[in-house]
Amino acid sequence: MQELLALYRFALHSGDRRLAEALARALQSDPLLSRQADIHLQLQPRGPARWSSAAERAVAAALRRIDSTAR
């Protein structure tokens, strides 16, 4: 489980939107993984000093997906 979350964080940091979206779908399939991913995303630093604009868009898309499944 930790490896999947680590890969997801890597995809978000690197700006690999396609991989981040595929992993977000996988994480959504399990409520526990979805909650853990949400917690990890909230703890990640944000901003242009750390991420590219592509990474920012991937994070925003992932957060929207996670939020939509949490309701």
N, C-alpha and C positions, 0 to 999 in steps of 0.2 A: 504494500500500500504506500509506503514512504517513497519507494522508487517511482511510482506513478506520479505522485505529487511533485517529486524532484524534477521529473521530466517535464511536467506541466509548467513549473516555474521557469525551467530553462527555455521552453518554447516562448513563454511570455517575455522573458528578458531579451531573448535574441530577436524578437519580432517575427518569429515564424508563425504567421497567422493561421495557415492551413493546419499545422500540427497542433497549435493551441486550440483551434476549433474542434478538431477530432478528439483531442483529449478531454475537452469540456463535455462533449457528448458522452464519452465513456464515464466521466465522473458523475454526470447527471443520472446515470442509470442506477447508482447506489446512493441512498440518502446519507449514509455515513461519510462516504468519500466526498459528496457534495458539500456537506457541512465543513469538513476538514479543509477542503480547497478554499472555501469562502474565508475561513479563519486565516489561512496562509496568505491569501491575496490581500486581505486587509492589513496584514503585517508588513507587506512588501513596500519598500520605499518607492515613491512615485516622483515623477517630474523629469524635465528635459535633461537635467544633469546626469541622470542615470540611464534613461531609456530613449530610444528613437521615437519618432512620431508613429511609426508602424507598430512598435511595441505598445505605445499608449493606446492605439486603436484596438489592438488585440486584448489588452487588459479590460478596456471598456466593454468590448463585446463579450468577453468571458464573464464579467461581473453581471451584465444584463442577463445572460443565460442562467447563471447560478441563481440570481434573484427571481427569475421567472419560475424556476422549479421549486423554490423555497416557499412559495405561496400556496 
